[in-house]
Amino acid sequence: MRSSPLVKDILKEISSVLGPHIPRASREAQLLLMAHLECDELWLLSNQNTPLKDIDRLYEWVQRRAKNEPFEYIVNRVSFYSEEFYIAEGALIPRPETEILIDEVLKNVSDKNAEMTFAEVGVGSGIISIMLALHFPHARFIAVDISPAAIEVARINIKKFKLQERIELRLGSLLEPVLEPVDYLVSNPPYIADDAKLESNLSYEPQNALFGGSVGDEIIKELLNEVLKRNINFFTCEMGYDQKDKITNHLKEMKYGDLEFYKDLSDFDRGFTLRKKD
Ligand SMILES: C[S@@+](CC[C@H](N)C(=O)[O-])C[C@H]1O[C@@H](n2cnc3c(N)ncnc32)[C@H](O)[C@@H]1O
């Protein structure tokens, strides 16, 4: 009978399979093995000579990673704002810059006990509504997405954080399924121009989560129009690094409220808050 391979030999083998396909192959080998074993780094380092059985699923993961499938879709896990979320194909993998959107909302609402109604357009995996619901324990959320697959991923995360009572999912486009008054609208909508050339690993992500129209900012402008029509107090939205001027001009014509832009950690313009004037 063949003996079970040791941790150190498995790591070496995975690194050599991944090496020609992705950067940082030996680190990825460790991450895949840790996810497979549900162990931490310390265990991995102190168990290099431990034999392992039942590694078929791990090798299946390695084959998928060698085809550049995102790590998060393979292990069905992603971290955002120091919390762990479920993720699967059909929902966008949360990006670190979206954490800044959460911080912006926290800056704008000083009363953490406010009993307000938030709406989110494009809930995806649910990270924005869930993080805000954790920070505002008396707020209610209506979270919309046009994709049934994304709604299902959000549903799993909302259950994981036991927020079913306060976050209601609705399938539909923009604010169409929301008839009640909203105090605060948040969104990380698709904002890339339809003809933009993207890196190959983005092909695994849902295209309707990325592309926002032939210019890219069409959905943002539709949301701005809705904010004005419905007299919503606050709107915080992520955007593309080159969309600041177009959004400023769009709002100049509408004369609504105060517009403040924020940057991401690489110093690119990344989003804005529109606040209704008193
Ligand atoms: C960039 S992803 C954001 C997902 C998640 N909120 C996040 O920040 O990771 C955009 C989301 O908007 C959804 N979407 C695209 N067009 C939409 C529309 N017209 N109405 C509602 N949701 C839409 C997509 O399905 C996708 O889940």
The ligand as a MOL file (V3000), in Angstrom:
LIG
                    3D

  0  0  0     0  0            999 V3000
M  V30 BEGIN CTAB
M  V30 COUNTS 27 29 0 0 0
M  V30 BEGIN ATOM
M  V30 1 C -20.0500 45.6750 -8.5430 0
M  V30 2 S -21.2430 44.4610 -8.0150 0 CHG=1
M  V30 3 C -21.3560 44.8750 -6.2930 0
M  V30 4 C -21.6950 43.7180 -5.4070 0
M  V30 5 C -21.5500 44.0000 -3.9030 0
M  V30 6 N -22.4570 45.0430 -3.4590 0
M  V30 7 C -20.1030 44.3930 -3.5770 0
M  V30 8 O -19.8590 45.5820 -3.3150 0
M  V30 9 O -19.2280 43.5080 -3.6200 0 CHG=-1
M  V30 10 C -22.7000 45.1160 -8.7380 0
M  V30 11 C -23.9880 44.3290 -8.5010 0
M  V30 12 O -25.0540 45.0410 -9.1640 0
M  V30 13 C -25.9500 44.1180 -9.7510 0
M  V30 14 N -26.6670 44.8310 -10.8110 0
M  V30 15 C -26.2770 45.0950 -12.0740 0
M  V30 16 N -27.2140 45.8160 -12.7230 0
M  V30 17 C -28.2210 46.0140 -11.8410 0
M  V30 18 C -29.4840 46.6800 -11.9110 0
M  V30 19 N -29.8870 47.2930 -13.0130 0
M  V30 20 N -30.2750 46.6680 -10.8220 0
M  V30 21 C -29.8970 46.0370 -9.6730 0
M  V30 22 N -28.7110 45.3880 -9.5530 0
M  V30 23 C -27.8840 45.3820 -10.6200 0
M  V30 24 C -25.0560 42.9770 -10.2100 0
M  V30 25 O -25.7980 41.7980 -10.3640 0
M  V30 26 C -24.0230 42.9320 -9.0710 0
M  V30 27 O -24.4170 42.0310 -8.0780 0
M  V30 END ATOM
M  V30 BEGIN BOND
M  V30 1 1 1 2
M  V30 2 1 2 3
M  V30 3 1 2 10
M  V30 4 1 3 4
M  V30 5 1 4 5
M  V30 6 1 5 6
M  V30 7 1 5 7
M  V30 8 2 7 8
M  V30 9 1 7 9
M  V30 10 1 10 11
M  V30 11 1 11 12
M  V30 12 1 11 26
M  V30 13 1 12 13
M  V30 14 1 13 14
M  V30 15 1 13 24
M  V30 16 1 14 15
M  V30 17 1 14 23
M  V30 18 2 15 16
M  V30 19 1 16 17
M  V30 20 1 17 18
M  V30 21 2 17 23
M  V30 22 1 18 19
M  V30 23 2 18 20
M  V30 24 1 20 21
M  V30 25 2 21 22
M  V30 26 1 22 23
M  V30 27 1 24 25
M  V30 28 1 24 26
M  V30 29 1 26 27
M  V30 END BOND
M  V30 END CTAB
M  END
